[in-house]
Each structure stands twice: as structure tokens, then as C-alpha cells.
């Protein structure tokens, strides 16, 4: 993040008129909001998640609650049609089958992954690597992460990269640019609902 954007963020955090939920959405979900990713995880305090629903109402972004941890709610925000299409790709479906899924419908995958994730959070073992696929990570990077046990990545950005690092670094740079752009728009008084409607 650029120094200028950091200064804007710091100033925004002190202004009462700025909706902090909108800032959190920009910080955590800019690639999704701008259409560059099919999904993002979004963590928000218990006291603010209703404001998130208000912002996302009629936006085309679907919401799935993954769990609760330390007074924060974890959500998966996603574009339903894009996620369905991605999960039905042959290479993705084959990897999901290897992860134990015989039914690769999004509802089944989300429900099962959520249960596995909640179990992981309690027991701290058997991480559900299919979450990477649900987040739209390339199958070769999810597979590389599993086979290399999270080590030996070629690059680390929004995820650990095991193939084609230059292209993925460029993609991560675009994600960062999207985040900075949304922060700048919010600082100019443009609301997140309006930003989402323009981006969709």
C-alpha cells in the first residue's frame, strides 16, 4: 500500500462520518468488489455485521457465514454464478474430488467446507484446503501448497504461488491497486453501495 493511501486510511479512521464497515470491505474485499476475484473472506466485529448486510443488499454479492472467532464473524463473500462456473471446471472438480467431495454443487461444497473449517478452528489440524479453490485460487497453487506442505513457494502474495509467479505477482499488484482505488473513492465521499453498483 502506498504511503499516500496509508495516510488517507489513518485520517479516515479518525473521522466519525466515515463508515468503518465500508473501509473494511475495501481493505479485505477490493478484488471481489471490482470483479477481479470470485470470492473473498471478510472478517468483521459482531457489532458491525448487520451494516455489512445493509451495504451488500441487492448488490449481487452473496454472503455465507463461515464462523465466529474472538468476537468477529467470518464470512465468505462471493459472486454466485462465477463461483459455480469455477467450481465446475474440470481441473477444479477433480481436485475437489481428491479432497473428498462427490457432490460439487456450490451449496454442498460451502456447507462441507464450513464444517471442516470450524472443526479446524477448534482442533487446529486438518485444514480444509478446498477453501483455496472456493476463494478462486488457481488449482495448481492449491495443489502445490498441499504437496509442498505450504513450503517452497515461488512467491507469496494473496496466496502462496507454485506456478507462473510473474503473472500472479502482476495480478496481486492489480488487487492492491483496486484496494487503493476503493480507499480513495471512499475518502472522496463515494459510498460502498455506489461503488459496488458501478463495478457490477
Buried (B, 14 or more C-beta within 10 A) or exposed (E): EEEEBEEBBEEBEEEEEBBBBBBBBBBBBBBBBBEBBBBBBBBBBEEBBEBBEEBBEEBEBBBBEBBEEEEBBBBBBBBBEBBBEBBEBEEBBEBBEEBEBEEBEBEBBBEBBBEBBBBBBEEEEEBBBBBBBBBBBBBBBBBBBBEEEEEEBBBEBBBBBBEBBEEBBEBBEEBBBBBBBBBBBBBEEBEBBEBBEEBE
